[in-house]
Amino acid sequence: MHSNARSPEEYVETLPADRQGVIAAMRDAINRAIPRDFEEVISYGMLGWVVPHEVYPAGYHCDSNLPVPFLSLASQKNYISLYHMGLYGDSRLLAWFKEEWPKHSSKKLDMGKACVRFKNPDDVPIALIGELAAQITVAECIDVYERYIKP
């Protein structure tokens, strides 16, 4: 579900009551753990953490006016989505995450290439989300990004 929120705080405030607490907790865990050079924004109508232009002036290859996306969090119609580009582009990180998942959740991992879906807000492993956010530095994010966009 696309949001017209203009700030991360407004995004959380406009969510349905049953999603506000868990999205706020996920956001807090990410903000406490993510390396400092990432920037929290509203991107594509959801919470996003990006590599700002000050760090990577070239911007996103699809639209250089946009910063390079790294991590996004969204309240969808039937689930909560966590998009993490490192899970898509870094096989080491993906292996770590899959190994850690059962230590934090008894639920089956529902995942696409870069998207982790949570159908029940009570099943979100907040601590693991924070740990995941801390796994990649901005420099590593840029390295993975450039490996995928440059021929």
N, C-alpha and C positions, 0 to 999 in steps of 0.2 A: 504494500500500500504506500503510495507516494504521499509524502507530507509537504505542506507548504511552509513549514516552520522555518524561521529565519535564524535560529540559534539552537545549539544542542539542548539548552534548558527548555526552550519552547517545544522542541520535539518531544521530550519526555512528558512535559505537562499536558500535551494534547493527545497522548495515548489513552486507550481505554484503561479503566482502573485496574483490571486484572493483569495488565502488561507494564504499568508504570514502575512498580517496585523492582521487578526483575531486570528491566532495561536499565533503570537507574543503577542497580547493583552491578550489572555488567559494565556499564559505562565507567563507574567508579573504579572497578577492578582494572579496566584497561588503562584509564588515566593514571592510576597509581603505578602501573608497571611498564607502560610503553616508554621506550627511549625518548629522551627529551626533544630531539630534533623533529619528531613527527608533530603534526598540527591537527587538532580536532576541528572539524568543520561540518557543515551540512552539505552533503554531496549527493546528487541524484535523488534528493528527497529523503535521505536517511542520514543517520549519524555516520561520519567518516573520519578517518585518520589518514592524512596524506603526507607526502614529501613536498614541502612548500617550495615555491619558485625560488626563494632565497637560497635554498639548498641545492635544488636541481632546476636551473633556469629554463631548460629546454621544455619542461612540462610534459604533459601526457601526449603520447604520440598521435592519438586520435583527435586531440584538440589541444594544441599547445597553450591555450589560454587557461587550461585546467591544470592543477597540480597532479602529480602521479599518485593514484590511489593505492592505499596499502591495506586498510582494514575498514570494514563497514558493518554496521549493526542496524537491523531493520525489523519493525513489527509488521509482518505480513498478515494476510487475512487468516490463514490457518496455522501459522507458526511464526517463530522468531528466527531470523536468519543472521548468521555471523559469516561474513565474507572475509577471507584472509588470503591475500595474494601469495604469501609465503607458502601456504599449504599447496597451492597450485604449482609454484615454481621451484620449490626446494624439496627434493625427495627425502633428505635427511630430516627436515622439519615434519613432513608428513608422517614419516615412520615414528618419530618421537611422539607426535600427537596421538596416533593410533595405539601406541604402546601405553601412553598415559591415560587414555580415555577410561578403560575399565577400573583404574585405580580411583577414579573420581565419580563414576556413574555406573549404575547397574543396568541402564538402558542401552539398547543397541544404538551404535553410532549411525546417525542419519546424515549422510554427507554426499555432496556432489564434488566436482573438481576443486572448488575453492569455497564452497558454501556448506556450513554446518547448520542443520535445521533442528529446532527444538519445538515440538508440538505442545508440550506441557511446560508452562513457565516454571513449575516447581521442580523440573528435572534439569535445569541449567546448572552445570558445575562451575560456579562463579570463580572458585580458586583456579581451576584449570584455564579458564578464559584469561585471567590475569597472567598466569604463567606463559600462555601462548603469546600474549601481547609483548612479553619481554624477550622473546627468543631471537628477534632479528633487529639489528641496528639499521639506521637509515642507510649507511654505506652498503650493508649487505642487501638491503631492499633494492637499492639502485643497481647493484651488480646483477641480481637476479632479473630485474626488469630489463636491463640492457641486453642480457643474454637472450631474452625472448623477443625483443623488438628489432635487434640488429641482425642482418643476414650473416 
